[in-house]
Amino acid sequence: MTASAEKFTRQTLLNVTPLTPSLFTLRTTRDPGFRFTAGQFVRLGVTKVDGSTVWRAYSVVSSPFDEFLEFLSIVVPGGEFTSELSRLREGDTLMVEKQATGFLTLDRFTDGRDLWMLSTGTGVAPFLSILQNFEVWEKFERIILVYSVREAKELAYQDLIAELTQREYLAEYAHKFHFIATVTREDHPGALNGRITTLIETGELEKAAGVALTPEHSRVMICGNPQMIDDTRAVLKTRDMRLALTRKPGQVAVENYW
C-alpha cells in the first residue's frame, strides 16, 4: 500500500513499552486535526532502511479525547512491518494516515441490553478505546470484556482495565462491567482456561459472566485473528446470532483488517 504526503501526517514517538519479547505498546503525538470514533483503526507507516515505506492497520487503544495516540503491537518474526516498528524509539517518526476507518463501533447496534467484547491478543485494542468513552456505559446495562491470550504474561493493559471503573465519570456505572481473562496454554489464577469458542460451547463463559448469550439481549463485538473471528461467528450462528449490517440489524459486529 502507498500513501501520498497529503494522506498522512508525521508523528513523534513519545514512548515504546515492551511487555514481553514479542509484545509492546507505542504512544505517539496526535495531529490536532486527526479524528476517529472509538473502535476504529488507522494505518501506520514506517520507512525501511532502503527508503521504502510499509503500511499496516492498527486499532487505536487510546480514547478519541486523548491528546496522544496509542497502539498495541506484536513482533512478527521476520515481519516486514513489525520488525521495523519494534526498532523505533522515543523521538523517532511514525507516519499516521489522516483517515481512520473500521466498523467495530457502537453504531453497529441499534438495540441490545448486554454488550460482549470478545478479543484475542492485540484484538483487545479497539475495546479499550470504546471502554474509555462514556457512550458505551450509558447504552448498555451489562458490559463483558473477554480477553484471551496464550500465556498470562500477554495480558496487556491490566492496570487500565482495573482502573476504568474508578474514573470519576464512570464510577456510578462500575456495576455494569465484568472482565474475563482466558489463557489457553497454561493455568492462571483468576483466568479461565481455554479458547473463547470452547468456553461458549460449554457454557463456561456465560457462567463466569453471570449472564446468558442470547439473540434477544446480547450484542457481540469480535476482534482477533481471522480464524478466531470465523470460528466464533460460526458458534454464535448456532445460537441464531447474525452479523449486523447497515440495512439489516443483527447481533454480531467484527473487525478483520488482516
Buried (B, 14 or more C-beta within 10 A) or exposed (E): EEBEEEEBBEBEBBEBEEBEEBBBBBBBBBBEEBEBBBBBBBBBBBBEEEEEBBBBBBBBBBBBEBEEBBBBBBBBEEBEBBBBBBEBEEEBBBBBBBEBEBBBBBEBBEEBBBBBBBBBBBBBBBBBBBBBBEEBBEBBEBBBBBBBBEEBBBBBBEEEBEEBBEEEEBEEBEEBBBBBBBBBEEEBEEBBBBBBBBBBEEEBBBEBBEBEBBBEBBBBBBBBBEEBBBBBBEBBEEBEBBBBEEEEBBBBBBBBBE
